[in-house]
Amino acid sequence: LRAMTTATAHATPLPRGAFDTLYRKRHVLAAVTFTVILALAPLDVRVLLRGGVALTSLTLILLLTRRIALHRRHRAAAATFLEDLPAVLLATAASMRVGLAAYPALSRSAHALPSHSPVREEIEQLLSRLSSGVRPERALALFGARFSSPDLPLFRSALALVAEHGGPLAPTLHRLAVITRDRMTLIRQARSIT
């Protein structure tokens, strides 16, 4: 391709690495740079490469659109997870106060949520890992790993301590639920102000 552009008398050589950047990085900036370079290239090169550029641009647009959609879906799932977590913690604490053990109480609380709830999915995955023989530490470490919340490590630690040593988990879950709910309220208020 470089030979084709330098072969014509009025052609300017393309910057070194322009094509490599387009194929390696695969983002919009590279596509825009490549398009600008082609716009400045002589007409015969543009005619030869137009099909490849259109196909590459279309591929990049489709990949970016898919990535944006996945990112939005993940953000929506994370928001739903953080909204549902306090309710599950409170329901689990209430179930434990009436005598259920930690994991059955967690299962019962999860079944109160809709089937598509991210919290329910995570709890079901946690319980299935535990029933399939995964060590409790490992199963708890994987719980909610795809979501970012400062309350999840506290929940994991509390559940691990109760599973290992026993003790009252209900008051801890209740306090954690109140803290999580208050944090979500503050975040909503901050977003509405800005």
ABEGO torsion letter per residue (X at the ends): XAAAAAABAABBBBBBGAAAAAAAAGBAAAAAAAAAAAAABBAAAAAAAAAAAAAAAAAAAAAAAAAAAAAAAAAAAAAAAAAAAAAAAAAAAAAAAAGBBAAAAAAAAAAABBAABAAAAAAAAAAAAAAAGBBAAAAAAABGAABBBAAAAAAAAAAAAAAAAEEBAAAAAAAAAAAAAAAAAAAAAAAAAX
